Amino acid sequence: MQISLPPPHPTAIAHSHRLLEHILSEIQKNQGMISFADYMNLALYTPGLGYYSAGAEKFNAPGDFITAPEISPIFSECLANQCQQILESLPKAGDILELGAGTGKMAADILCYLEKQNSLPHTYFILEPSADLKKRQQETLQFNCPHLYSFVEWLDYLPTKKFCGVILANEVLDAMPINRFEINDNLLFEIMVTQKNNQLQTLKKETNDRELLALYHSQDWPSVYSSEINLNLKPWIKSVSNILERGVILLIDYGFPQSEYYHPDRTMGTLNCHYRHHSHSDPFYYPGLQDITAHVDFSSLTEAAIESGLMLAGYTNQAAFLLGCGLINLVENNENNPKIGSKKFAINHAIHLLTSPAEMGELFKVIAFSRDFDEPLIGFCLKDYQYRL
């Protein structure tokens, strides 16, 4: 596929070629083909080479995309209000566990805000497999709130002890490796990754995967249809559920209920790539230099969570969640702060990006699962779309 994107630096190209060689060797080891999920895992997470495992800038202007916590601290302050409600409802001091903390900006803003509310968690855990991002998070926290740095503890794996508190994940699920499939004339194929002349390409293969076949037989499909399925969702939410003794899991990401995800008009799926703030659809463009994502099927996620013993505690869009968590009061407090001054326009622009239906407000969803926690969550008090799942 020919796409017009900013050319990478020669050093970055050399880095990508090293990762490509590694991917090609893995394809050769596996009889000439691997699943797209395996390819995506290699492209994003190969130690020292993958997109999330190497040292390239990923966030903000120098990177490839921008996340809600980077747009405005008000996003994290709203989330902190929700955390405060949960933590104060627990019989003893709870913790916060953030899964994949990006730059560490959200953690810093949440801690600073909770300190002002006298509601700091016992410990703020960050599960971060990337050594590069872990270093960045440490620098961010030391710069923004050095006096709160002792509250933070980094983990390489999920805790072995039972957890009580709030588990957070913002834009984590969209970066989980997905399997791609195609339906053509009532035949189901899995899209594999192979190579020709050292160039990556796709290959269709008839599948006997039980989950793919169950999805295929669950509805009527157009005669030609391509999409994806996240076969990692079920084991992932089960592993998170297994550590939660009491509290709430809050997940924020872009996606749809299954009826919308696999809508007959969505014939090309949701796979998307991000490179230098350009979105495109070629997952083979310079592996290791771009993000590869897919939207979240929140119906499948919910089904897997309930099977794991969790309760669905809320499902809404980002705009409604932020409003329920006190967005208007936070904005008014900022506007009344004499130190804000010329920053008012930037704040208003940020709020527009976070809440507008044309931006992140509708596409991004917030879903909550709970265990041994029955109090209605403030983030879902205005609109709760559980019935859509």
Buried (B, 14 or more C-beta within 10 A) or exposed (E): EEEEBEEBEEEBEEBBBBBBEBBBEBBEEBEEBBBBBBBBBBBBBBEBBBBBBBEBEBBBEEBBBBBBBBBBBBBBBBBBBBBBBBBEBBEEBBBBBBBBBBBBBBBBBBBBBBBEBEBBBBBBBBBBBBBBBBEBBBEBBBEBBEEBBEBBEEBEEBBEEEBBBBBBBBBBBBBBBBBBBBBEEEEBBBBBBBBEEEEBEBBBEEBEBEBBEEBBEEEEBEEEBBBBBBBBBBEBBBEBBEBBEBBBBBBBBBBBBBEBBBEEEBEEBBBBBBBBEBEBEBBBBBBBBBBBBBBBBBBBBBBBBBEBEBBBBBBBBBBBBBBBBBBEEBBEEBEEEEEEEEEEEEBEEBBBBBBEEEBBBBBBBBBBBBBEBEEEBBBBBBBBBBEBB
